[in-house]
Amino acid sequence: MKKVIVAGVGIGGLAAALRWQKLGFWLLIWVLTPIGLWTIDEAMFPFLAALGVLAQLGAVMAILRVQWPWEQILRRIVLLTLAAWLVEFWGSKTGFPFGSYQYTDVLQPQLGGVPLLIPLAWAMMLLPAWAVADVLLSSLHPRLNKFYPLVFALVSGLAFTAWDLYLDPQMVSRGMWFWKEPGGYFGIPWANYLGWWFSASLLTLLARPPVPPREPLLLIYTLTWLFQAIGLGFFWGQTGPAIAGLAGMGVFALAAWLRLWRIHSRRQNAAR
């Protein structure tokens, strides 16, 4: 029995170290990206963006391992990436549900005209958005319990879509994709955001996620919120999208942390 306990502690410690390692690597990429673009070459952006997506997805998967078995993690990652690729493929070919857009050849490799990095980016941010929704809906009114999967999907979709207030203006300005009929949000059609909300909500309904690890995934969401604002606002001269994204994602990040603080306060008061 003693050996089993020792082994269990060792495995748990190794898993925790791995999570912190992946999180640290992801944060390092965030720090090195503006430095690399300034000191070496702006042409490095696609490589650094790909590295950042993979690092964040790795950190998210390591965090999920706290509560989910690997089978559940891989099943949902595969489902999300395949479904996201299909949505992007359909959207870029038909204009539904995002509006008429097209990827350039900057991001490689591609399948069907869709960079393979894009579906991975969906997965890396939709999973933290699930944690945001789980926290915000933790005290859902009993009358709404039967509608919980739909409400959860819609709130997750909104939290995910708020990230695109940063993403689309940044990537369009860097030539990753372009809009055939530019719109009113810094050249991005407003229909794009309805499309993001619809698609992210639909993918969440399809994935039917179990309860995610709240605090660590919320930390991922919050750090993305802050780093994007700093990157766009201070390093890349996109003040408008930086302010809009700061407000949009900030509503969800701050509301979720406030909700967590209230939950912990009530538990502490109940334990006294």
Backbone torsions as a table, in degrees:
resi	resn	phi	psi	omega
1	MET	NA	-41.0	-179.6
2	LYS	-60.7	-40.9	-179.4
3	LYS	-64.7	-38.8	179.7
4	VAL	-63.2	-42.9	-179.8
5	ILE	-64.0	-45.6	179.6
6	VAL	-61.0	-42.9	179.2
7	ALA	-63.8	-40.3	-179.9
8	GLY	-62.6	-42.9	177.9
9	VAL	-63.5	-41.8	179.8
10	GLY	-62.0	-43.7	179.0
11	ILE	-65.0	-42.0	179.2
12	GLY	-63.3	-40.6	178.4
13	GLY	-65.9	-38.1	177.8
14	LEU	-64.5	-41.8	178.9
15	ALA	-63.9	-41.3	179.0
16	ALA	-64.4	-42.5	178.3
17	ALA	-61.8	-39.4	179.3
18	LEU	-64.3	-40.5	178.8
19	ARG	-62.0	-46.7	-179.6
20	TRP	-65.6	-35.6	179.0
21	GLN	-63.4	-46.0	-179.7
22	LYS	-66.8	-39.7	177.4
23	LEU	-63.9	-42.4	178.8
24	GLY	-63.5	-39.7	178.5
25	PHE	-64.2	-42.1	178.4
26	TRP	-61.4	-45.6	179.1
27	LEU	-63.9	-36.1	177.8
28	LEU	-62.2	-39.8	178.1
29	ILE	-62.7	-41.7	178.1
30	TRP	-58.8	-42.1	-178.0
31	VAL	-71.2	-40.1	-175.2
32	LEU	-77.4	-21.8	-176.9
33	THR	-59.2	-55.5	179.0
34	PRO	-64.9	-31.9	178.5
35	ILE	-65.4	-45.0	179.5
36	GLY	-63.9	-40.2	-179.1
37	LEU	-68.2	-36.4	179.9
38	TRP	-73.6	-44.4	-169.5
39	THR	-91.6	-24.0	-177.1
40	ILE	-110.1	-75.9	-176.5
41	ASP	-167.1	137.9	176.3
42	GLU	-61.6	-23.2	-179.5
43	ALA	-66.6	-9.9	178.1
44	MET	-76.6	-9.5	-172.4
45	PHE	-56.8	-47.0	179.6
46	PRO	-57.0	-40.8	179.1
47	PHE	-65.2	-45.9	-178.6
48	LEU	-67.9	-35.3	177.0
49	ALA	-64.4	-43.1	178.4
50	ALA	-63.5	-41.8	179.1
51	LEU	-63.0	-39.5	179.4
52	GLY	-65.7	-41.4	178.5
53	VAL	-63.2	-47.2	-179.0
54	LEU	-64.6	-38.5	179.4
55	ALA	-66.7	-41.8	179.9
56	GLN	-68.1	-41.4	178.5
57	LEU	-63.1	-38.7	176.8
58	GLY	-63.2	-41.2	178.0
59	ALA	-64.3	-42.1	179.2
60	VAL	-62.6	-43.7	-179.6
61	MET	-65.2	-38.1	177.7
62	ALA	-65.6	-36.6	177.2
63	ILE	-68.4	-42.2	179.6
64	LEU	-60.1	-29.2	-177.9
65	ARG	-63.5	-15.4	176.5
66	VAL	-59.8	-39.8	-173.9
67	GLN	-119.7	-23.4	-175.4
68	TRP	-107.8	141.8	169.9
69	PRO	-70.5	158.1	-177.0
70	TRP	-57.8	-34.1	-179.9
71	GLU	-59.8	-44.6	178.7
72	GLN	-66.0	-41.0	-179.1
73	ILE	-61.8	-52.2	-176.8
74	LEU	-65.2	-37.8	-180.0
75	ARG	-61.4	-42.9	-177.8
76	ARG	-76.7	-35.2	175.8
77	ILE	-62.8	-45.8	178.6
78	VAL	-62.9	-44.5	179.0
79	LEU	-60.7	-46.1	-178.1
80	LEU	-65.0	-43.6	-177.3
81	THR	-68.5	-40.6	178.2
82	LEU	-66.3	-45.2	-179.8
83	ALA	-65.8	-39.8	179.3
84	ALA	-65.7	-40.8	176.5
85	TRP	-60.7	-42.8	-179.8
86	LEU	-62.5	-42.6	178.0
87	VAL	-61.3	-44.8	-179.2
88	GLU	-68.4	-40.4	178.1
89	PHE	-61.8	-49.4	179.2
90	TRP	-62.4	-43.5	-178.2
91	GLY	-64.1	-42.6	-178.5
92	SER	-71.9	-23.0	-179.6
93	LYS	-90.6	-30.6	-173.6
94	THR	-113.7	-20.5	-175.2
95	GLY	86.8	-0.9	178.0
96	PHE	-112.7	132.6	10.1
97	PRO	-104.1	8.2	-170.9
98	PHE	-94.1	-20.5	-167.7
99	GLY	110.4	174.9	-173.7
100	SER	-84.0	111.9	179.9
101	TYR	-142.7	169.1	179.9
102	GLN	-153.1	139.3	175.4
103	TYR	-79.1	143.9	171.0
104	THR	-85.9	-175.9	-179.5
105	ASP	-94.3	14.9	-177.0
106	VAL	-68.1	-47.6	-180.0
107	LEU	-86.4	121.0	-178.9
108	GLN	-130.4	153.2	-1.1
109	PRO	-79.5	166.5	-179.5
110	GLN	-128.0	154.2	174.3
111	LEU	-133.3	117.7	-177.7
112	GLY	64.1	29.1	-179.8
113	GLY	82.0	4.4	179.1
114	VAL	-111.8	121.5	176.4
115	PRO	-59.6	134.8	-178.3
116	LEU	-65.6	-19.1	178.1
117	LEU	-67.3	-30.4	-173.3
118	ILE	-63.7	-49.7	177.5
119	PRO	-60.5	-33.2	176.5
120	LEU	-66.1	-35.6	177.1
121	ALA	-66.5	-36.0	174.2
122	TRP	-57.9	-48.1	-177.1
123	ALA	-64.2	-40.9	-174.1
124	MET	-66.8	-25.7	-179.2
125	MET	-105.2	-25.3	179.9
126	LEU	-69.3	-34.8	178.8
127	LEU	-63.5	-47.2	172.9
128	PRO	-61.8	-32.9	177.0
129	ALA	-63.9	-31.8	175.3
130	TRP	-62.4	-40.4	179.3
131	ALA	-65.0	-40.0	177.1
132	VAL	-59.2	-47.8	-179.6
133	ALA	-63.9	-40.5	-179.5
134	ASP	-61.3	-39.9	178.6
135	VAL	-68.8	-47.7	-175.6
136	LEU	-65.5	-28.1	-177.2
137	LEU	-100.6	14.8	-175.5
138	SER	-66.8	-16.7	177.6
139	SER	-123.9	42.0	-179.4
140	LEU	-60.4	140.2	-179.6
141	HIS	-59.2	137.2	-177.8
142	PRO	-52.2	-32.8	-179.1
143	ARG	-66.2	-20.2	-177.5
144	LEU	-98.0	-0.8	-176.2
145	ASN	-57.5	-38.5	-178.6
146	LYS	-68.8	-18.8	177.0
147	PHE	-98.6	9.6	-171.9
148	TYR	-55.6	-46.8	-179.3
149	PRO	-56.0	-40.9	-179.9
150	LEU	-70.0	-45.5	179.8
151	VAL	-62.9	-42.2	177.9
152	PHE	-59.7	-43.7	-179.9
153	ALA	-63.7	-42.5	-178.2
154	LEU	-67.2	-41.7	178.8
155	VAL	-68.6	-41.2	175.9
156	SER	-59.4	-43.8	179.4
157	GLY	-61.1	-39.3	178.3
158	LEU	-67.2	-44.5	179.3
159	ALA	-61.8	-37.4	177.7
160	PHE	-69.2	-43.8	-177.9
161	THR	-63.6	-32.4	179.2
162	ALA	-58.3	-31.7	177.7
163	TRP	-62.5	-32.4	-177.4
164	ASP	-71.4	-12.4	172.3
165	LEU	-61.7	-29.8	171.7
166	TYR	-83.8	-48.2	-162.2
167	LEU	-66.6	-53.4	-172.8
168	ASP	-61.4	-48.8	178.5
169	PRO	-59.4	-37.0	-179.8
170	GLN	-65.9	-48.0	-175.6
171	MET	-72.9	-33.9	175.5
172	VAL	-64.5	-42.0	179.7
173	SER	-64.6	-25.4	179.4
174	ARG	-94.9	3.9	174.3
175	GLY	78.0	23.4	178.7
176	MET	-75.9	-36.4	173.2
177	TRP	-153.8	170.6	-179.3
178	PHE	-144.1	157.1	179.0
179	TRP	-102.0	131.5	-179.2
180	LYS	-74.4	-25.8	175.3
181	GLU	-131.0	84.0	-176.6
182	PRO	-55.5	148.8	-176.0
183	GLY	-115.4	-158.9	-168.1
184	GLY	-89.2	-14.5	180.0
185	TYR	-97.6	88.3	-179.5
186	PHE	49.7	41.2	178.2
187	GLY	88.5	1.0	-178.7
188	ILE	-103.6	127.8	178.8
189	PRO	-62.7	140.3	178.7
190	TRP	-62.2	-28.9	179.1
191	ALA	-60.4	-26.5	178.6
192	ASN	-57.1	-39.2	-175.7
193	TYR	-75.9	-32.6	171.5
194	LEU	-64.9	-38.5	178.0
195	GLY	-64.3	-41.1	177.4
196	TRP	-62.5	-45.6	-178.9
197	TRP	-61.9	-47.0	179.9
198	PHE	-61.1	-48.1	-175.3
199	SER	-67.4	-44.9	-179.4
200	ALA	-65.2	-37.9	177.5
201	SER	-65.9	-41.7	179.7
202	LEU	-64.6	-43.6	178.6
203	LEU	-63.1	-36.4	177.3
204	THR	-65.6	-41.9	177.3
205	LEU	-62.2	-39.2	179.4
206	LEU	-67.8	-39.3	-175.7
207	ALA	-75.9	-29.3	-179.2
208	ARG	44.6	64.8	-173.2
209	PRO	-70.5	144.8	168.6
210	PRO	-71.6	178.6	-178.4
211	VAL	-61.7	123.7	-179.2
212	PRO	-86.1	162.0	171.6
213	PRO	-64.8	115.3	-169.2
214	ARG	-70.6	-65.8	-170.5
215	GLU	-59.6	-47.8	-178.1
216	PRO	-66.0	-37.3	177.6
217	LEU	-72.0	-33.6	174.9
218	LEU	-65.6	-33.6	175.1
219	LEU	-63.3	-42.6	176.3
220	ILE	-58.3	-47.0	-179.9
221	TYR	-60.6	-43.7	-176.8
222	THR	-68.0	-42.7	178.9
223	LEU	-65.1	-38.2	175.6
224	THR	-61.0	-44.8	177.7
225	TRP	-55.1	-48.0	-176.0
226	LEU	-73.7	-44.2	-178.3
227	PHE	-66.2	-37.4	177.9
228	GLN	-64.4	-41.6	179.3
229	ALA	-62.5	-42.6	179.1
230	ILE	-66.3	-44.7	-178.5
231	GLY	-60.6	-51.4	-177.2
232	LEU	-72.0	-38.3	-174.0
233	GLY	-77.8	-36.6	-172.9
234	PHE	-108.3	-32.2	-174.5
235	PHE	-100.0	-32.5	-170.6
236	TRP	-117.7	9.3	169.4
237	GLY	64.5	28.3	177.6
238	GLN	-112.2	70.4	-172.8
239	THR	-63.4	-41.3	-178.6
240	GLY	-59.8	-55.9	176.2
241	PRO	-60.1	-33.1	178.7
242	ALA	-62.9	-44.3	179.9
243	ILE	-68.5	-42.6	-179.9
244	ALA	-63.7	-44.3	178.8
245	GLY	-67.2	-36.8	177.9
246	LEU	-61.2	-40.0	178.3
247	ALA	-74.0	-44.4	-175.1
248	GLY	-65.7	-55.3	178.3
249	MET	-69.7	-29.9	-178.2
250	GLY	-63.0	-35.2	177.4
251	VAL	-56.5	-45.3	-177.2
252	PHE	-75.0	-43.8	-177.6
253	ALA	-63.6	-49.3	-176.9
254	LEU	-68.8	-40.0	178.3
255	ALA	-63.2	-38.3	179.9
256	ALA	-68.2	-43.8	178.6
257	TRP	-65.3	-38.2	177.0
258	LEU	-63.1	-41.6	178.5
259	ARG	-63.2	-42.1	177.4
260	LEU	-63.0	-41.2	179.5
261	TRP	-61.4	-41.3	178.8
262	ARG	-66.5	-39.2	178.3
263	ILE	-62.0	-47.0	-179.4
264	HIS	-65.7	-37.4	179.1
265	SER	-63.8	-41.9	179.2
266	ARG	-65.7	-38.7	178.4
267	ARG	-65.2	-40.4	178.9
268	GLN	-65.7	-40.4	178.8
269	ASN	-66.8	-36.3	179.7
270	ALA	-70.4	-27.8	-178.9
271	ALA	-80.5	-12.2	-178.0
272	ARG	-80.2	NA	NA
